[in-house]
């Protein structure tokens, strides 16, 4: 999360809205450990990583949905057992759970 602070501060000063996605749980093999974080602005800028690249695009989509009010903040799960696991690129065989929320200035 600390590596995101400069970007988050810059975005705050620019008046952007930001969603934070944090890895809160993994089962089996996972690309990043709990605590890994990614920030997404309302115009699609991204900082950080929650999966080393394998589900980042899907996480950006989920974060934008939260920022736009199309989805409630909360837990989002990606995993090998999901029907679209290969579609989002999580082929490592594990399951990752992220907590998505809007950053409140």
N, C-alpha and C positions, 0 to 999 in steps of 0.2 A: 504494500500500500504506500510506503514512503516514496517509492520511485514515481508515484503519481502526483505528489503534492505540488510540484512546480507547474505541471499542466493544469491541475485543478485550480490553483490560485490564479493563473493566467485567464482561465475560462471564467472564473468568478468575476474578475475585474472587467471582463468583456460583457458581462451580463448574460452569459449562456446558462442554460439549464443542463444539469449533469445527472446521469444515472450511474450507479456503482454496482458492479457484479463481483461478488466474492465467492470463492470456493469455500463451502462450509462442510462438505463431506465427500468422501470418495469410497467406493467399494471396488475391490479388485484392483486392477491396474489402472492408474490415472495419470494423466500427463503433468499435472501440477498438484501440489500439496494444498490442504486447507490453508486459507489466508491469502492465497494468490488473488489478485484483484485486477479489474479492468474498469476504466471509466469511459463513458460514451456521452458526447454532447448531443444536444437537440438537433444539431446540423450534421451529425455523423462523424465528428472527430473522435479518434480512439487513442487511448494511452493504456499501457499495461497488457497483461495477458492472463487468461484463466485456463488455457489449454495448450499453450505452445503452438497455436495455430489451427488445431483440428476442428474446433467448433466456434471459433471467434466470429465468423460471419453470422451464424445463428444467434449468438449472444447479442451481437449488435442489433439484430432485428428485434429480439425480445426487449432489449433496453429501450429502443426507440418506441416500442409499443407501450412500455411503462411511462415514458416521458410524455407520450401523446394521450395518455389516459385510456388507451384501448385495452390495457391489461393492468391488473392490480400488482403492486409490489409483492414480492414473496419468493418462495422456492421454485426454481426451475431445474428440471432433471434432464440430463443427456446421458444415454448409455447404450451399451451393446444390445440390451434387451428391447430397446425402443425400435419400432418398425422403421424409423428413418435414421437410425444411427449411422449407417454407411453414407446416407445422403449428406449429413452434416460433417462426416469425416471422423467420428469417434470409433475407430476400428481397433483400439487397444484392448478391448474386451472388458473394460471397467464401466462404472457408472459414476458420474460426477453430479453433485448438487450445488447449485449456485443460489445465493440470495441476491435478488435484484431490488434496488430501492433508488428513489430519487434523492439526491443530495440536497439537504435543506440548508441554505446559507444562514 
